[in-house]
Amino acid sequence: MIHFTCDLCAKELVASDYRFVVRIESHAAAEPVALTEDDLDQDRLEEVSEMLCELESGIREEETPPRANFRFDLCPECHSRLCRDPLGKDVMPKLHFSEN
């Protein structure tokens, strides 16, 4: 038999309890660059050829932004808390600095 525990409060979830599966995915969001008339007028064939040669030889390695995927099992109480405050803003301490 498979046993589940809540990933937040560590409560053991029995088969008769509801269990919520939460999946979070994060990735870099990039907006497409707009082409201008100057971009279209210029001949970029030589630049593209150099880039392809660099990629093939391993000189130029493109940096890919990090991606992250998470999966959590939650009990109903922790799921309710997550839905009320998904970013945990209420849990974070509020800092108040003096006007020195």
Secondary structure, DSSP 8 states (H G I E B T S, - for coil): ---EE-TTT--EE-TTS--EEEEEEE----------HHHHHS--HHHHHHHHHHHHHTSS-------EEEEEEE-HHHHHHHHH-TT-TTTS--------
